[in-house]
Every structure is written in structure tokens, then in C-alpha cells.
Amino acid sequence: MVIDRTSLIELPAQLRLGGGGSGESAPAGAGSGGSSVAFVLGIDGGATKTLAAVLDVRRGRLHLGHGGPSNEDSVGAQAASAALLQAAGQAAGRAGCELHEIDAAVLAVAGTDTAGLERHLRGSAPEGWIVVGDVVGAWASATAARPGIGVISGTGSNVFGVGSDGRSWRAGGWGHVLGDEGSGYWLGLQSIVASLHDRDGSGPATGLSEAALRFFEVKDFQGLVSLVYGKPLRKSEIAAFAVETARLAAAGDEVARRLYERGAGELAAQAIAVIENTGLRGSFPVGLIGSAFKAGEVFVSPLAAAIGEAAPEAQVTTVEVAPVIGSLMLALRACEAVDALGAADLEGMLEAALAEDGAARV
């Protein structure tokens, strides 16, 4: 039997990086887009809420819109589509434009079947809107939508990259039952397991044991096990315990520290697979994005070191860029205006828009 080793995620044609080796788009003003671009839309859609941002390119302002959950797996295609359109319509209204006047729109949405959601939007949304998975949006946030890799580690984990010739590859992202190595959930779960091994005497002593009982507010380990199986604990609740793992690792707890080293090794192996399958060479960004990297050097240093062995010129950095920025960068790429504004410019605009949005809600 031949194993399918094709890329799991392909960038839509409108978003593909150039094939000339540099991976750069034409500068603003070139091609069919350029200086004629007036408005672009980026959306970050998740299981709890949806954030839309319309960029007024000429005035250099962002306008926000909000909607409910837009993960089709959680709420279904109809409700997800309604949330996306609600958020987009609100943002467009604040920008003073109609949805059909938007030059390019990229919707980065969580869920397993973004193609199905895109089909459902047809007829309701203007033609040409692009729906991608949230991992693509995270990659764009981590790399400013240029050749490189996004290593995502929040509640779950995923690694996605694009080479300078447009080849893309995803590694990991198989969910908490089959994968999510190096994620907050994985770290939280492995920390609970380590505490049980300490209790049994089959593993080394660790401060994770006392921390687990205190964090989950149980009197003993039987209560902890009953909570995990009987409630059962949600992924996010288990992932939240990784904050304690990070605290103990920073304080020198050997078991907690080794868990971060193991997680870093798993993510590094996935990143190296992405490097090999995209043909990335020389200097390129590897952006680390997600709440798990708030653990700091205990997690970042072994990960950067392992990636550096395979790609010495890779630039491994933590990235704290809102996912909607990645969607906007992709929308700018779609209309060949990716160089019109940088991620830092967009972040400044987003801060101003969030402040204005917060004041309007008071």
C-alpha cells in the first residue's frame, strides 16, 4: 500500500507565493491590485467568537466587527456562516463601505472542513471571498505571509510552513487523542501523569503532585482521577494546568523541565519535517505563536536549538500577533498589495481600533 504523503493544506491560488525563488509578491501598485486597493477584510473565526477587521488602505485605519462562534464543527455551517457575515457586515459598516466593495477577503476559521464552509457561504457572501483554516492564518501572523514556518502551540498544536516556491506542508495537528504534542493540553496531561507516577513511586518526585491537587481542588489522587474521567475535564481545563508546569520548570523542578524539553523535541521534529517538505533553505522565519510559549526560555530554548541543528540560519522567535492580522496580510497578498503595510503597522492600527471599540461598548 502506498502512503499518501501529499500536502494536507494547499494555499488557495490567490494566496500562493511566487515561484521565482524569492516568494515575494509584487509591490503595491503592480499587477491588477496595487494602488487601486481601497478595502480588505480579514476574519479570525473560532469556537467561541468571531473577529472581523476591515482595513481602509488609503486612510490607514482598521474597523472591527464581532460575531458569535464560527467553527462549523461546533455550531454547524448555517450558524457559522451567519456569524462570519454578521462580523464582516459590522466591520464594513464602520468602515463606510459595502461588503461587495471589499477588494479581497480572507476568513481564517477553525474547524475541520473549511472547504464545506466556503461552499455554504456562496450566494450569501460576495464572490471571491477566501476561506482558509486557522492554521494558515496563524502561519501568516507568524511570518507576515512570507516563506517560513508557523509553530502553533496553544490548547492544541500544529506546524505549517510554505517554501519560497509556494510548496506548503503541515505536520501534527491531529487532535488531542492522536497528537497535539507540545501543546498546552499535552503538557497539562503529561504533568498529571507525572504526578500520578510520583504518587505510585514509579516515577521521580515532583512538585507537580502537590500542584495538581491544589490546582484542581481535590483532596487526593483518587479525586483527581475521578475528576479527569468522571466530569470529564475539558481540553482547555487540562491545558490550563500547564501554567503550573511552567512555574515549576522555571523554579527548577526537573520533571517539569524535562516535560518542556520533550514537548520541544516533538514540535522540532514536526518543524524539521515541514522544512524538508517545503524546500526552505537559508534564512527564513520560524514564528512561535500561541499561549504555551508564554512559558519562556524553558520551552523556547530547546525548541530553537533543535531546529537550529537542521536549519542553522532559521530565525526562531516568539510572535505575539493577533490572528486577524494574519488574515489581513493574506487579504493584502490576494490583491497584490502585501507590501502596502507591514505587520507592525497593522498591529498599531488594531490597538487603536480595539481601544475605540472598547470605548464604544462602555
KOLTI-945609 format. One record per residue (C-alpha): residue number from 1; residue in three letters; x, y, z. Coordinates in steps of 0.1 Angstrom, whole numbers, plus 2048, in hexadecimal, padded with zeros to 3 digits. Example, Ala and Ser with C-alpha at 12.3 -4.5 7.8 and 13.67 -1.06 7.14 Angstrom:
// residues 2
+------+-------+-----+-----+-----+
! nuti ! mardo !  c1 !  c2 !  c3 !
+------+-------+-----+-----+-----+
!    1 !   ala ! 87B ! 7D3 ! 84E !
!    2 !   ser ! 889 ! 7F5 ! 847 !
+------+-------+-----+-----+-----+
***
This chain:
// residues 362
+------+-------+-----+-----+-----+
! nuti ! mardo !  c1 !  c2 !  c3 !
+------+-------+-----+-----+-----+
!    1 !   met ! 800 ! 800 ! 800 !
!    2 !   val ! 80D ! 823 ! 7F7 !
!    3 !   ile ! 80A ! 83C ! 813 !
!    4 !   asp ! 7FC ! 85E ! 808 !
!    5 !   arg ! 817 ! 878 ! 810 !
!    6 !   thr ! 807 ! 895 ! 7FD !
!    7 !   ser ! 804 ! 8B6 ! 80F !
!    8 !   leu ! 7E6 ! 8B7 ! 826 !
!    9 !   ile ! 7E1 ! 8DC ! 821 !
!   10 !   glu ! 7E5 ! 8EF ! 800 !
!   11 !   leu ! 7E4 ! 915 ! 7FE !
!   12 !   pro ! 7C8 ! 921 ! 7E7 !
!   13 !   ala ! 7D6 ! 92D ! 7C6 !
!   14 !   gln ! 7D0 ! 951 ! 7CF !
!   15 !   leu ! 7E7 ! 94E ! 7ED !
!   16 !   arg ! 803 ! 93A ! 7DE !
!   17 !   leu ! 826 ! 947 ! 7E2 !
!   18 !   gly ! 839 ! 94F ! 7C2 !
!   19 !   gly ! 84C ! 933 ! 7B0 !
!   20 !   gly ! 86A ! 949 ! 7A8 !
!   21 !   gly ! 87D ! 93E ! 7C7 !
!   22 !   ser ! 879 ! 95D ! 7DC !
!   23 !   gly ! 855 ! 956 ! 7E7 !
!   24 !   glu ! 84E ! 97B ! 7E5 !
!   25 !   ser ! 82E ! 98A ! 7D6 !
!   26 !   ala ! 82E ! 9A7 ! 7BF !
!   27 !   pro ! 830 ! 9C8 ! 7D2 !
!   28 !   ala ! 811 ! 9DD ! 7D7 !
!   29 !   gly ! 808 ! 9EE ! 7B6 !
!   30 !   ala ! 811 ! 9CF ! 7A1 !
!   31 !   gly ! 7FB ! 9B7 ! 78F !
!   32 !   ser ! 7D6 ! 9B8 ! 792 !
!   33 !   gly ! 7D5 ! 9C5 ! 7B6 !
!   34 !   gly ! 7EE ! 9DF ! 7C2 !
!   35 !   ser ! 7E4 ! A03 ! 7C7 !
!   36 !   ser ! 7BF ! 9FB ! 7BD !
!   37 !   val ! 7BB ! 9E7 ! 7DD !
!   38 !   ala ! 7A3 ! 9F9 ! 7F5 !
!   39 !   phe ! 796 ! 9DF ! 80E !
!   40 !   val ! 7A0 ! 9BD ! 819 !
!   41 !   leu ! 790 ! 9A6 ! 833 !
!   42 !   gly ! 7A0 ! 98E ! 84B !
!   43 !   ile ! 78D ! 977 ! 862 !
!   44 !   asp ! 798 ! 961 ! 87F !
!   45 !   gly ! 77C ! 948 ! 886 !
!   46 !   gly ! 77C ! 930 ! 8A3 !
!   47 !   ala ! 767 ! 919 ! 8B9 !
!   48 !   thr ! 75D ! 935 ! 8D1 !
!   49 !   lys ! 75D ! 956 ! 8BD !
!   50 !   thr ! 765 ! 966 ! 89B !
!   51 !   leu ! 779 ! 986 ! 896 !
!   52 !   ala ! 778 ! 998 ! 874 !
!   53 !   ala ! 78F ! 9B5 ! 86A !
!   54 !   val ! 78A ! 9CB ! 84B !
!   55 !   leu ! 7A9 ! 9DE ! 842 !
!   56 !   asp ! 7A4 ! 9FF ! 831 !
!   57 !   val ! 7C5 ! 9FE ! 81D !
!   58 !   arg ! 7C4 ! A22 ! 812 !
!   59 !   arg ! 7BD ! A31 ! 834 !
!   60 !   gly ! 7D1 ! A18 ! 848 !
!   61 !   arg ! 7B5 ! A0F ! 860 !
!   62 !   leu ! 7A6 ! 9EE ! 86C !
!   63 !   his ! 782 ! 9E9 ! 875 !
!   64 !   leu ! 776 ! 9CC ! 889 !
!   65 !   gly ! 757 ! 9B6 ! 88A !
!   66 !   his ! 74D ! 99A ! 8A1 !
!   67 !   gly ! 739 ! 97A ! 89E !
!   68 !   gly ! 732 ! 959 ! 8B0 !
!   69 !   pro ! 743 ! 938 ! 8AB !
!   70 !   ser ! 74D ! 92F ! 887 !
!   71 !   asn ! 75D ! 90D ! 88B !
!   72 !   glu ! 746 ! 8F7 ! 876 !
!   73 !   asp ! 74F ! 8D9 ! 88B !
!   74 !   ser ! 741 ! 8EA ! 8AA !
!   75 !   val ! 722 ! 8FC ! 89C !
!   76 !   gly ! 71B ! 8EF ! 879 !
!   77 !   ala ! 720 ! 8FF ! 858 !
!   78 !   gln ! 701 ! 916 ! 859 !
!   79 !   ala ! 709 ! 926 ! 87A !
!   80 !   ala ! 72E ! 929 ! 872 !
!   81 !   ser ! 726 ! 93A ! 851 !
!   82 !   ala ! 70E ! 952 ! 863 !
!   83 !   ala ! 728 ! 95B ! 87D !
!   84 !   leu ! 742 ! 962 ! 862 !
!   85 !   leu ! 72A ! 978 ! 84E !
!   86 !   gln ! 71F ! 98A ! 86D !
!   87 !   ala ! 742 ! 993 ! 877 !
!   88 !   ala ! 74C ! 99D ! 854 !
!   89 !   gly ! 72D ! 9B2 ! 84F !
!   90 !   gln ! 733 ! 9C5 ! 870 !
!   91 !   ala ! 758 ! 9CC ! 867 !
!   92 !   ala ! 74F ! 9D7 ! 844 !
!   93 !   gly ! 734 ! 9EE ! 851 !
!   94 !   arg ! 74C ! 9FF ! 869 !
!   95 !   ala ! 765 ! A03 ! 84C !
!   96 !   gly ! 74A ! A13 ! 837 !
!   97 !   cys ! 749 ! 9F9 ! 81B !
!   98 !   glu ! 733 ! 9DD ! 80E !
!   99 !   leu ! 73E ! 9B9 ! 80F !
!  100 !   his ! 73F ! 9B8 ! 7E9 !
!  101 !   glu ! 758 ! 9D6 ! 7E9 !
!  102 !   ile ! 772 ! 9C2 ! 7FB !
!  103 !   asp ! 790 ! 9BA ! 7E4 !
!  104 !   ala ! 79A ! 99A ! 7F6 !
!  105 !   ala ! 78E ! 986 ! 813 !
!  106 !   val ! 7A0 ! 969 ! 826 !
!  107 !   leu ! 78D ! 957 ! 841 !
!  108 !   ala ! 7A3 ! 941 ! 857 !
!  109 !   val ! 78C ! 92A ! 869 !
!  110 !   ala ! 790 ! 90E ! 882 !
!  111 !   gly ! 781 ! 8EC ! 878 !
!  112 !   thr ! 788 ! 8CD ! 864 !
!  113 !   asp ! 775 ! 8D6 ! 844 !
!  114 !   thr ! 77C ! 8F9 ! 839 !
!  115 !   ala ! 774 ! 8EF ! 815 !
!  116 !   gly ! 751 ! 8E5 ! 820 !
!  117 !   leu ! 74C ! 906 ! 832 !
!  118 !   glu ! 758 ! 919 ! 813 !
!  119 !   arg ! 73F ! 907 ! 7FE !
!  120 !   his ! 723 ! 910 ! 816 !
!  121 !   leu ! 72D ! 935 ! 815 !
!  122 !   arg ! 729 ! 936 ! 7EF !
!  123 !   gly ! 70A ! 94A ! 7E6 !
!  124 !   ser ! 70B ! 95C ! 808 !
!  125 !   ala ! 72D ! 96C ! 806 !
!  126 !   pro ! 73C ! 97F ! 7E9 !
!  127 !   glu ! 74E ! 96A ! 7CF !
!  128 !   gly ! 773 ! 965 ! 7D4 !
!  129 !   trp ! 774 ! 963 ! 7FA !
!  130 !   ile ! 78F ! 94A ! 805 !
!  131 !   val ! 78A ! 933 ! 823 !
!  132 !   val ! 7A9 ! 922 ! 832 !
!  133 !   gly ! 7AF ! 90F ! 851 !
!  134 !   asp ! 7BA ! 921 ! 871 !
!  135 !   val ! 7DD ! 911 ! 86E !
!  136 !   val ! 7E2 ! 924 ! 84D !
!  137 !   gly ! 7D9 ! 944 ! 85E !
!  138 !   ala ! 7F0 ! 93C ! 87B !
!  139 !   trp ! 80D ! 936 ! 862 !
!  140 !   ala ! 806 ! 957 ! 851 !
!  141 !   ser ! 807 ! 969 ! 873 !
!  142 !   ala ! 828 ! 957 ! 87C !
!  143 !   thr ! 839 ! 95E ! 85B !
!  144 !   ala ! 828 ! 97D ! 84D !
!  145 !   ala ! 81A ! 966 ! 832 !
!  146 !   arg ! 83D ! 95F ! 824 !
!  147 !   pro ! 851 ! 93F ! 820 !
!  148 !   gly ! 857 ! 930 ! 842 !
!  149 !   ile ! 846 ! 91B ! 85D !
!  150 !   gly ! 82C ! 921 ! 878 !
!  151 !   val ! 82F ! 90B ! 896 !
!  152 !   ile ! 80E ! 90D ! 8A9 !
!  153 !   ser ! 80B ! 901 ! 8CD !
!  154 !   gly ! 7EC ! 90C ! 8E0 !
!  155 !   thr ! 7D3 ! 8F4 ! 8ED !
!  156 !   gly ! 7DC ! 8DE ! 8CF !
!  157 !   ser ! 7FA ! 8DF ! 8B8 !
!  158 !   asn ! 802 ! 8E0 ! 893 !
!  159 !   val ! 81F ! 8E8 ! 87C !
!  160 !   phe ! 81A ! 8F7 ! 85A !
!  161 !   gly ! 832 ! 906 ! 841 !
!  162 !   val ! 835 ! 913 ! 81E !
!  163 !   gly ! 855 ! 912 ! 809 !
!  164 !   ser ! 861 ! 92E ! 7F2 !
!  165 !   asp ! 853 ! 91B ! 7D4 !
!  166 !   gly ! 831 ! 918 ! 7E3 !
!  167 !   arg ! 833 ! 8F4 ! 7F0 !
!  168 !   ser ! 820 ! 8F0 ! 811 !
!  169 !   trp ! 821 ! 8D5 ! 82B !
!  170 !   arg ! 810 ! 8CF ! 84C !
!  171 !   ala ! 81C ! 8B8 ! 868 !
!  172 !   gly ! 80A ! 8AF ! 887 !
!  173 !   gly ! 7E8 ! 8BD ! 88F !
!  174 !   trp ! 7D7 ! 89B ! 893 !
!  175 !   gly ! 7C4 ! 8A5 ! 8B2 !
!  176 !   his ! 7C7 ! 89C ! 8D7 !
!  177 !   val ! 7C0 ! 877 ! 8D3 !
!  178 !   leu ! 7DA ! 870 ! 8B7 !
!  179 !   gly ! 7F2 ! 88D ! 8BB !
!  180 !   asp ! 7F4 ! 8B1 ! 8C6 !
!  181 !   glu ! 817 ! 8AB ! 8D3 !
!  182 !   gly ! 827 ! 8C8 ! 8E3 !
!  183 !   ser ! 806 ! 8DA ! 8E8 !
!  184 !   gly ! 7F7 ! 8E8 ! 908 !
!  185 !   tyr ! 7E0 ! 8CA ! 90A !
!  186 !   trp ! 7FD ! 8B1 ! 905 !
!  187 !   leu ! 812 ! 8C3 ! 91F !
!  188 !   gly ! 7F5 ! 8C4 ! 938 !
!  189 !   leu ! 7ED ! 89F ! 933 !
!  190 !   gln ! 811 ! 893 ! 935 !
!  191 !   ser ! 814 ! 8A8 ! 955 !
!  192 !   ile ! 7F7 ! 896 ! 964 !
!  193 !   val ! 805 ! 874 ! 95A !
!  194 !   ala ! 827 ! 87E ! 969 !
!  195 !   ser ! 815 ! 887 ! 98A !
!  196 !   leu ! 805 ! 864 ! 98A !
!  197 !   his ! 826 ! 853 ! 984 !
!  198 !   asp ! 834 ! 867 ! 9A1 !
!  199 !   arg ! 817 ! 85B ! 9B7 !
!  200 !   asp ! 81D ! 837 ! 9AC !
!  201 !   gly ! 842 ! 838 ! 9B2 !
!  202 !   ser ! 848 ! 82D ! 98E !
!  203 !   gly ! 855 ! 84F ! 984 !
!  204 !   pro ! 86A ! 86B ! 992 !
!  205 !   ala ! 85E ! 883 ! 9AD !
!  206 !   thr ! 850 ! 8A3 ! 99F !
!  207 !   gly ! 83E ! 8C2 ! 9AC !
!  208 !   leu ! 824 ! 8BB ! 991 !
!  209 !   ser ! 813 ! 8A3 ! 9A9 !
!  210 !   glu ! 80B ! 8BD ! 9C3 !
!  211 !   ala ! 803 ! 8D7 ! 9A8 !
!  212 !   ala ! 7EA ! 8C0 ! 997 !
!  213 !   leu ! 7D6 ! 8BA ! 9B7 !
!  214 !   arg ! 7D6 ! 8DF ! 9BF !
!  215 !   phe ! 7CE ! 8EA ! 99B !
!  216 !   phe ! 7B1 ! 8D2 ! 996 !
!  217 !   glu ! 7A5 ! 8D7 ! 9BA !
!  218 !   val ! 7A4 ! 8B2 ! 9C3 !
!  219 !   lys ! 7B0 ! 8A1 ! 9E4 !
!  220 !   asp ! 7C1 ! 883 ! 9D5 !
!  221 !   phe ! 7CC ! 873 ! 9B5 !
!  222 !   gln ! 7AD ! 85D ! 9B3 !
!  223 !   gly ! 799 ! 87D ! 9B2 !
!  224 !   leu ! 7AF ! 88A ! 997 !
!  225 !   val ! 7AB ! 86B ! 982 !
!  226 !   ser ! 785 ! 86C ! 988 !
!  227 !   leu ! 785 ! 890 ! 97C !
!  228 !   val ! 797 ! 888 ! 95C !
!  229 !   tyr ! 781 ! 86A ! 953 !
!  230 !   gly ! 761 ! 872 ! 964 !
!  231 !   lys ! 75A ! 896 ! 95D !
!  232 !   pro ! 76D ! 893 ! 944 !
!  233 !   leu ! 785 ! 8B0 ! 943 !
!  234 !   arg ! 784 ! 8C4 ! 923 !
!  235 !   lys ! 7A3 ! 8C8 ! 90D !
!  236 !   ser ! 7A6 ! 8ED ! 918 !
!  237 !   glu ! 7A4 ! 8E4 ! 93D !
!  238 !   ile ! 7C1 ! 8CB ! 93A !
!  239 !   ala ! 7D5 ! 8E3 ! 924 !
!  240 !   ala ! 7D1 ! 8FE ! 93F !
!  241 !   phe ! 7E6 ! 8E9 ! 957 !
!  242 !   ala ! 804 ! 8EE ! 941 !
!  243 !   val ! 807 ! 910 ! 951 !
!  244 !   glu ! 812 ! 8FE ! 971 !
!  245 !   thr ! 82A ! 8E8 ! 95D !
!  246 !   ala ! 83A ! 907 ! 94F !
!  247 !   arg ! 83D ! 916 ! 972 !
!  248 !   leu ! 84D ! 8F7 ! 981 !
!  249 !   ala ! 864 ! 8F3 ! 963 !
!  250 !   ala ! 870 ! 917 ! 967 !
!  251 !   ala ! 876 ! 910 ! 98C !
!  252 !   gly ! 88C ! 8F2 ! 984 !
!  253 !   asp ! 874 ! 8D4 ! 987 !
!  254 !   glu ! 886 ! 8BA ! 972 !
!  255 !   val ! 867 ! 8A6 ! 967 !
!  256 !   ala ! 855 ! 8C6 ! 95C !
!  257 !   arg ! 874 ! 8D2 ! 949 !
!  258 !   arg ! 878 ! 8B1 ! 937 !
!  259 !   leu ! 854 ! 8B2 ! 92C !
!  260 !   tyr ! 85B ! 8D2 ! 91A !
!  261 !   glu ! 87A ! 8C3 ! 90B !
!  262 !   arg ! 865 ! 8A6 ! 8FE !
!  263 !   gly ! 84B ! 8BD ! 8F1 !
!  264 !   ala ! 865 ! 8D2 ! 8DF !
!  265 !   gly ! 874 ! 8B3 ! 8D0 !
!  266 !   glu ! 852 ! 8A8 ! 8C2 !
!  267 !   leu ! 84B ! 8CA ! 8B3 !
!  268 !   ala ! 86E ! 8CD ! 8A5 !
!  269 !   ala ! 86B ! 8AB ! 893 !
!  270 !   gln ! 84B ! 8B8 ! 883 !
!  271 !   ala ! 85B ! 8D9 ! 879 !
!  272 !   ile ! 878 ! 8C7 ! 86A !
!  273 !   ala ! 860 ! 8B1 ! 856 !
!  274 !   val ! 850 ! 8D1 ! 849 !
!  275 !   ile ! 872 ! 8E0 ! 840 !
!  276 !   glu ! 87B ! 8C1 ! 82C !
!  277 !   asn ! 859 ! 8BF ! 81A !
!  278 !   thr ! 858 ! 8E4 ! 810 !
!  279 !   gly ! 87C ! 8E7 ! 805 !
!  280 !   leu ! 883 ! 904 ! 81C !
!  281 !   arg ! 8A8 ! 90D ! 81C !
!  282 !   gly ! 8BE ! 928 ! 82A !
!  283 !   ser ! 8AF ! 943 ! 840 !
!  284 !   phe ! 889 ! 941 ! 846 !
!  285 !   pro ! 872 ! 949 ! 863 !
!  286 !   val ! 865 ! 92F ! 87B !
!  287 !   gly ! 84A ! 941 ! 88F !
!  288 !   leu ! 83F ! 931 ! 8B0 !
!  289 !   ile ! 81C ! 93B ! 8B7 !
!  290 !   gly ! 804 ! 931 ! 8D2 !
!  291 !   ser ! 7FE ! 932 ! 8F8 !
!  292 !   ala ! 815 ! 915 ! 900 !
!  293 !   phe ! 834 ! 929 ! 8F6 !
!  294 !   lys ! 82D ! 941 ! 913 !
!  295 !   ala ! 841 ! 927 ! 927 !
!  296 !   gly ! 85F ! 939 ! 918 !
!  297 !   glu ! 883 ! 92C ! 915 !
!  298 !   val ! 87C ! 90B ! 925 !
!  299 !   phe ! 867 ! 903 ! 906 !
!  300 !   val ! 875 ! 91A ! 8EC !
!  301 !   ser ! 89A ! 913 ! 8F0 !
!  302 !   pro ! 89A ! 8ED ! 8EB !
!  303 !   leu ! 882 ! 8F1 ! 8CE !
!  304 !   ala ! 898 ! 90C ! 8BD !
!  305 !   ala ! 8B7 ! 8F6 ! 8C3 !
!  306 !   ala ! 8A7 ! 8D7 ! 8B3 !
!  307 !   ile ! 89B ! 8EA ! 895 !
!  308 !   gly ! 8BD ! 8FC ! 892 !
!  309 !   glu ! 8CF ! 8DA ! 88E !
!  310 !   ala ! 8BB ! 8D4 ! 86E !
!  311 !   ala ! 8B9 ! 8F8 ! 862 !
!  312 !   pro ! 8D5 ! 90D ! 870 !
!  313 !   glu ! 8C9 ! 92D ! 860 !
!  314 !   ala ! 8A4 ! 92A ! 86A !
!  315 !   gln ! 899 ! 948 ! 87F !
!  316 !   val ! 885 ! 939 ! 89C !
!  317 !   thr ! 871 ! 953 ! 8AF !
!  318 !   thr ! 852 ! 955 ! 8C4 !
!  319 !   val ! 836 ! 968 ! 8B3 !
!  320 !   glu ! 81A ! 97A ! 8C5 !
!  321 !   val ! 805 ! 985 ! 8A8 !
!  322 !   ala ! 7DF ! 983 ! 8A8 !
!  323 !   pro ! 7D2 ! 969 ! 88F !
!  324 !   val ! 7BD ! 982 ! 87D !
!  325 !   ile ! 7DD ! 994 ! 872 !
!  326 !   gly ! 7E7 ! 974 ! 85F !
!  327 !   ser ! 7C5 ! 974 ! 84D !
!  328 !   leu ! 7CA ! 998 ! 843 !
!  329 !   met ! 7EE ! 991 ! 837 !
!  330 !   leu ! 7DF ! 975 ! 821 !
!  331 !   ala ! 7C4 ! 98C ! 814 !
!  332 !   leu ! 7DE ! 9A5 ! 80A !
!  333 !   arg ! 7F1 ! 98A ! 7F9 !
!  334 !   ala ! 7D2 ! 97F ! 7E6 !
!  335 !   cys ! 7D0 ! 9A1 ! 7D6 !
!  336 !   glu ! 7F6 ! 9A4 ! 7D1 !
!  337 !   ala ! 7FA ! 9BF ! 7EB !
!  338 !   val ! 80C ! 9AB ! 805 !
!  339 !   asp ! 828 ! 9C6 ! 808 !
!  340 !   ala ! 80F ! 9E2 ! 80D !
!  341 !   leu ! 810 ! 9DE ! 833 !
!  342 !   gly ! 825 ! 9C9 ! 84A !
!  343 !   ala ! 819 ! 9B4 ! 868 !
!  344 !   ala ! 826 ! 9CF ! 880 !
!  345 !   asp ! 810 ! 9E9 ! 86F !
!  346 !   leu ! 7F2 ! 9D3 ! 871 !
!  347 !   glu ! 7F8 ! 9CB ! 895 !
!  348 !   gly ! 7F9 ! 9F0 ! 89D !
!  349 !   met ! 7D8 ! 9F5 ! 88A !
!  350 !   leu ! 7C9 ! 9D7 ! 89C !
!  351 !   glu ! 7D2 ! 9E6 ! 8BE !
!  352 !   ala ! 7C1 ! A07 ! 8B5 !
!  353 !   ala ! 7A2 ! 9F5 ! 8A7 !
!  354 !   leu ! 79F ! 9DF ! 8C7 !
!  355 !   ala ! 7A2 ! 9FE ! 8DD !
!  356 !   glu ! 787 ! A0F ! 8C8 !
!  357 !   asp ! 772 ! 9F0 ! 8C8 !
!  358 !   gly ! 774 ! 9ED ! 8EE !
!  359 !   ala ! 76B ! A11 ! 8F3 !
!  360 !   ala ! 74C ! A0D ! 8DD !
!  361 !   arg ! 741 ! 9EF ! 8F1 !
!  362 !   val ! 742 ! A01 ! 913 !
+------+-------+-----+-----+-----+
***
